[in-house]
Amino acid sequence: MPKRLTISEAQQQLPNLPNELTNEPIIITQDGVPVIAALSYTHLTELLETLDILTDTEFVTKLRKSIIQSEEGNTITWESAKAQLGL
């Protein structure tokens, strides 16, 4: 469960927030209502990369098909894959 802070608490703790954002975001509330999510820059870039991948419908379709093939045991060896790719 993410840590929650009021806006006043977040202002007071601002110098230390980067150290607390390593594992999960901090939810900042106003009058008990979440209004801001603070997260590390690393976490933000990871989320943006994930969103970029998931909005590529062609890639997601191929990924889903690959997962199903793997679950069904329809796989090839690394050596076969390299040979098919000419590596």
N, C-alpha and C positions, 0 to 999 in steps of 0.2 A: 504494500500500500504506500503510495507516494506521501512524502511529508507535506504537511499543509502549514502555511504561514499566512498571517494577515498582511496587508500591505505595510502597515507600520512595523511589524516584525521583520519583514523582508528588507525594508529600508535600513533597519538597525543592523541586520546581519549581512548586508550586501557585500562587505569586504570578504566574508568567509564563504559565501555561496558557491563560488567556483569549486572549492574543496568538497562541498557536499553534493555536487551534481555529478559525481563520477559514475554512480550506478543507476540512478533513476531521477526523473524530473521532480521538481518541487512545485506544488500547486499553491498559488497565491490567491487569497480570497479577499473579497470586500463585502462586508456585512454578511459573512458566512457563505457567500456565493463564489465559486471559482471564476476568476477573471483573467488570470495569467498562468501559463505553464512555463516555468524556467527549466531549461535543460542545457547540458553541456554542448559546446560547439561540435564536438566529436559525435555526440548522439544526434544532433540536428543533421549533420552531413550524412550520417548513416541512414536516417529516415528519408532524407531527400533522394538518396541513391535508390533506396527501396521503392519509393513512389515512382521514380523514373522507370525502374525496371517493370513494375506492375502496371504501368500505363502503356507499356509496349504490348499490345494485344497479340501480335504475332509471336513474340517471345514467350508470353505467358501460355499460349496455346501449345507451343512446342514443349515448354517445361512440363505442363500437365501431362502431355502424351508421354514424355520421357519418364515421369514418375510412375505412371501406370505400367509402362513396359518394364521398368525395374522391379516393381512389386510383383509382376507376373513372372519374373525370372528371365525376361527377354533381354539379356545383356550380352556383351561381347568382351573379350579380354582386351587389356590395354595394348598388347602387341597387335591384335587385329585392328583396333581403332587406328593406331599409328600407320599400319600398312594401308588401310583404306584411305587415309589422308595423305599418303605418300611421304610420310615422315620417317 
